[in-house]
Amino acid sequence: MNSTLAMILILLTCAVMAVALFRTARLPSMLAYILIGLLLGPHATGLLPDSEANKELAEFGIVFLMFSIGLEFSLPQLMSMRRTVFGLGGLQVLLTLVVTQGIGMALGLDWRGALVVAGALTMSSTAIVSKMLVEKVEINSRHGKLAIGVLLFQDLAVVPLLILIPGLSAPAETLALTITLSLLKAALTLWVLLALGKKLINPWFDLVARQRSRELFVMNVLMVTLLLAVVTQLAGLSYALGAFVAGMLISETRYRYQVEADIAPFRDILLGLFFVTMGMQLDLRALAN
């Protein structure tokens, strides 16, 4: 049997059995995927190779997850959440950064090392939290919206952190200018996407829908999602943020529910692969050491 086919068969068999078992035990299915990656990954049995291709494919799961969450948020609703995103989210990031960096410096780290550790501990996994909220049908609850607001600000906060950390050795005046320019570029990119996208998305989807082809409609959804994801990535933001913007724009059209139903299979399968790759990177021996 072809080795690739055998690997896919093993992965699918284990996934079906593990997810069924975890669902029966009323446990999140993502734990089953992480366990599969841990057991079959390079740090255990080695049946699944830890390749770049697998990691890149798993990124698509995040893209479609954030897209589906974006479908739940209209632009007016997001504007009404600005206090949550920038208020609660900003407060969480600021407090966690300051407190964690202080603890790190008290334990003997210099301020640069403490800042790197604090930045890592400040961030949460949007994929994990949002997946749990979706599975429990709590994405539209009050605490669900608050959590998503905080996660969105964390996604935005990643940008200055990624710029700041590599440039810690640069002169202070150069670093401040770099961060300012990057933030302005990010703000301009999002403004252009939201302003132009809102005007273009409705007529474009009407044109595609008039062709009465489900295949064309699904391909169009994938194209729009990936296009905005690539645009935001090129602007220094994340793929996930662009996919979220695409979901918000499409939520303003009459095709929102059709789109949500059409992409569900792609999203769930690719997201499962993402959690498998997470499990593959867990090394219990390193953790024990």
C-alpha positions in Angstrom: 0.0 0.0 0.0 1.2 3.5 -0.8 2.8 5.0 2.4 0.8 8.3 2.1 -2.5 6.4 1.7 -1.6 4.2 4.6 -0.9 7.3 6.8 -4.2 8.9 5.8 -6.0 5.7 6.6 -4.4 5.4 10.0 -5.1 9.0 10.8 -8.8 8.8 9.7 -9.4 5.5 11.6 -7.9 6.9 14.8 -9.7 10.2 14.4 -13.1 8.5 13.9 -12.6 6.2 16.9 -11.1 8.8 19.2 -13.7 11.5 18.4 -16.6 9.1 18.9 -15.2 8.0 22.2 -14.7 11.6 23.4 -18.1 12.6 22.3 -19.6 9.7 24.1 -17.8 10.9 27.3 -19.1 14.4 26.6 -15.5 15.7 26.2 -14.4 18.3 23.5 -13.5 16.6 20.2 -10.4 18.8 19.9 -8.9 16.9 22.8 -9.3 13.7 20.8 -7.4 15.3 17.8 -4.6 16.5 20.1 -4.3 13.1 21.6 -4.1 11.5 18.2 -1.3 13.9 17.2 0.5 13.2 20.4 0.3 9.4 20.0 1.1 9.2 16.3 3.5 12.1 16.1 7.3 12.1 15.9 7.7 12.2 19.7 5.8 9.0 20.2 5.2 6.3 17.6 6.4 8.4 14.7 3.6 7.3 12.3 2.8 10.9 11.3 5.7 13.0 10.0 6.1 16.6 11.4 6.3 18.2 8.0 5.8 21.8 6.9 3.1 20.8 4.4 1.0 19.5 7.3 1.4 22.7 9.3 0.5 24.9 6.3 -2.6 22.8 5.6 -3.6 23.1 9.2 -3.5 26.9 8.9 -6.5 26.6 6.5 -8.5 25.2 9.5 -7.9 28.4 11.4 -8.8 30.5 8.4 -12.2 28.8 8.0 -12.9 28.8 11.7 -12.4 32.6 11.9 -14.4 33.0 8.8 -17.4 31.2 10.3 -17.1 33.3 13.5 -17.0 36.4 11.3 -20.3 35.3 9.8 -21.8 35.6 13.3 -20.8 39.3 13.6 -22.2 42.0 11.5 -20.3 45.3 11.1 -22.7 47.3 13.2 -22.5 44.6 15.9 -18.7 44.8 15.8 -18.8 48.6 16.2 -21.1 48.2 19.1 -18.5 45.8 20.7 -15.6 48.3 20.3 -15.7 48.9 24.1 -15.3 45.2 24.6 -12.6 44.7 22.0 -10.5 47.8 22.9 -11.6 48.2 26.5 -11.7 44.7 28.0 -9.3 43.3 25.5 -6.8 46.1 25.9 -7.1 45.9 29.7 -6.4 42.1 29.7 -3.4 42.4 27.4 -1.9 45.4 29.4 -2.4 43.8 32.8 -1.2 40.4 31.9 1.9 41.9 30.2 2.8 44.1 33.1 2.2 41.5 35.9 3.9 38.6 34.0 6.9 40.7 33.1 7.2 41.8 36.7 7.1 38.2 37.9 9.7 37.2 35.3 12.1 40.0 36.4 11.6 39.1 40.0 12.6 35.5 39.1 15.9 36.7 37.6 15.1 37.3 34.0 16.3 40.6 32.3 13.6 42.9 31.0 14.0 41.6 27.4 13.5 38.0 28.4 10.7 38.8 30.7 8.9 40.7 28.0 9.1 37.8 25.6 7.7 35.4 28.2 5.0 37.9 29.1 4.0 38.4 25.5 3.6 34.6 25.0 1.6 34.2 28.2 -0.7 37.1 27.4 -2.0 35.5 24.2 -4.7 32.9 24.0 -5.5 30.4 21.2 -8.3 31.8 19.2 -8.8 28.4 17.6 -9.2 26.5 20.9 -11.4 29.0 22.7 -13.7 29.7 19.7 -14.0 26.0 18.9 -15.2 25.3 22.5 -17.7 28.1 22.3 -19.0 26.9 19.0 -19.4 23.3 20.2 -21.2 24.4 23.3 -23.4 26.8 21.3 -22.2 29.7 23.5 -20.7 31.9 20.7 -23.6 34.4 20.9 -23.9 34.3 24.7 -22.7 37.3 26.8 -19.5 35.6 28.0 -18.9 34.2 24.5 -19.0 37.7 22.9 -16.7 39.0 25.7 -14.3 36.2 25.1 -14.3 36.8 21.3 -13.8 40.5 21.9 -10.7 39.8 24.0 -9.4 37.3 21.5 -9.8 39.8 18.6 -7.7 42.4 20.5 -5.1 39.8 21.2 -4.9 39.1 17.4 -4.3 42.8 16.9 -1.8 43.0 19.8 0.3 40.3 18.2 1.3 42.7 15.4 3.3 45.2 17.6 4.7 42.4 19.7 6.1 40.6 16.6 7.6 43.9 15.6 8.9 44.8 19.1 10.5 41.5 20.1 13.0 41.1 17.2 13.9 44.8 17.5 14.6 45.0 21.2 18.3 45.7 20.5 17.5 48.6 18.2 17.6 52.3 19.3 14.5 53.4 21.1 13.7 56.1 18.5 13.9 53.7 15.6 11.8 51.1 17.4 9.0 53.7 18.1 9.0 54.8 14.5 8.8 51.2 13.2 5.9 50.3 15.5 4.0 53.5 14.6 4.4 52.9 10.9 3.3 49.3 11.2 0.2 50.1 13.2 -0.8 52.8 10.7 -0.3 50.3 7.8 -2.5 47.8 9.7 -5.2 50.3 10.4 -5.2 51.5 6.8 -5.4 48.0 5.5 -8.4 47.1 7.7 -10.2 50.4 6.8 -9.7 49.8 3.1 -11.0 46.2 3.3 -14.1 47.2 5.3 -14.9 50.3 3.3 -14.4 48.9 -0.2 -15.5 45.4 0.7 -18.9 46.5 1.9 -19.6 48.2 -1.4 -18.3 45.3 -3.6 -19.4 42.2 -1.8 -23.2 42.4 -2.4 -23.1 43.0 -6.2 -20.4 40.4 -6.6 -22.3 37.7 -4.7 -25.5 38.6 -6.6 -23.6 38.1 -9.9 -22.3 34.7 -8.8 -25.6 33.6 -7.4 -27.4 34.4 -10.7 -25.3 31.6 -12.4 -27.2 29.1 -10.3 -24.2 26.9 -9.7 -23.5 25.6 -6.2 -19.9 24.6 -7.3 -19.2 28.1 -8.5 -20.8 29.6 -5.3 -18.6 27.5 -3.0 -15.5 28.3 -5.0 -16.3 32.0 -4.8 -16.6 31.8 -1.0 -13.2 30.1 -0.8 -11.7 32.6 -3.1 -13.0 35.7 -1.2 -11.9 34.2 2.2 -8.4 33.3 1.1 -8.0 36.6 -0.8 -8.7 38.7 2.2 -6.6 36.4 4.4 -3.6 36.9 2.0 -4.1 40.6 1.9 -4.0 41.0 5.7 -1.0 38.7 5.9 0.9 40.7 3.3 0.0 43.8 5.4 1.7 42.3 8.5 -1.5 41.0 10.1 -2.6 37.4 10.5 -4.5 35.1 8.0 -7.1 34.6 10.7 -7.9 38.4 10.9 -8.5 38.6 7.1 -10.8 35.6 7.2 -12.7 37.2 10.1 -13.2 40.3 8.0 -14.4 38.2 5.0 -17.0 36.6 7.3 -18.2 39.9 8.6 -18.6 41.3 5.1 -20.5 38.3 3.9 -22.7 38.4 7.0 -24.1 41.6 5.6 -25.4 39.8 2.5 -28.5 37.7 2.0 -26.3 34.6 1.5 -25.0 34.3 5.0 -26.8 31.1 6.0 -26.1 29.4 2.7 -22.4 30.2 3.0 -22.3 28.9 6.5 -23.8 25.5 5.5 -21.5 25.2 2.5 -18.2 25.7 4.2 -19.0 23.7 7.4 -17.4 20.4 6.1 -14.2 22.1 5.0 -13.9 24.0 8.2 -14.4 21.1 10.6 -12.0 18.7 8.8 -9.2 21.2 8.4 -9.6 22.4 12.0 -9.3 18.8 13.2 -6.0 18.6 11.2 -4.8 21.7 13.0 -5.4 20.2 16.4 -3.6 17.0 15.3 -0.6 19.0 14.3 -0.7 20.7 17.7 -0.5 17.3 19.4 2.3 16.2 17.1 4.5 19.1 18.5 4.0 18.1 22.1 7.1 16.4 23.6 6.2 14.9 27.0 9.8 14.0 27.7 10.9 17.6 27.2 8.1 18.8 29.4 9.1 16.3 32.1 12.7 17.5 31.9 
